Every structure is written in C-alpha cells, then in structure tokens.
Amino acid sequence: MRKEIYNDENPIGENLTLYRKAWKVEKSENFPYGIEFAFQVVYERESITIQVVRIDNQMHDGKPGSHIHLLQREKVIWEDIRLYEAESRIIEIGESIMKNIIKRI
C-alpha cells in the first residue's frame, strides 16, 4: 500500500520553491508511523539551481529515520521530525541558509 498524501510545489520566497511529497505506507521498521515523506527547498535563478535543504525519512546509507540534508552535502543531520513538523522546520532552515549563504551567490 502506498497512497499519495502530498505531491506539490509552492513558491515561498524570491526564487525559492518548496516541494512536498508524502505517502501513506504500511507501518514498518523503516516507517514506524506509516508515513514516508520528502520535502525540499530549491533556489532557482537564471541558470542556477541549488537544493538548499531537504528533509526526509527515506533510507540514508542503509539507515531509516528522518534527517536533514543541507546544501547537497553528503553528511546529514539526524533529527526526529514528523510529517506535521516538516514544513515549518524546512522553511525555518531554508530561510536561515538563504540569509547567511545563498544571497552571496
């Protein structure tokens, strides 16, 4: 069973888009709440496209659980984030990165 909950994109600021994908899945060791999700904030300007931040609970290096990818780096930050928290958390992180890093590009 895999039923779509979200699959959309929403502008959240100048050149920033929030992409949301979420599915209702069977409860398992990998998805103990029966939800799989992936949210990302992408910066796009002219020919530049940068994944600013991604929060998901998909497998990473063979390990389940929610985690945060910052600026396409390999290393992730493991953090217990539920679907209902993901949107506000990713916008908070994305705005911080934009203020401190991306605006310099």
Summary of the structure (lengths in Angstrom):
residues: 105
radius of gyration: 14.0
end to end distance: 43.0
largest distance: 44.4
contacts: 277
relative contact order: 0.19
helix: 20%
strand: 49%
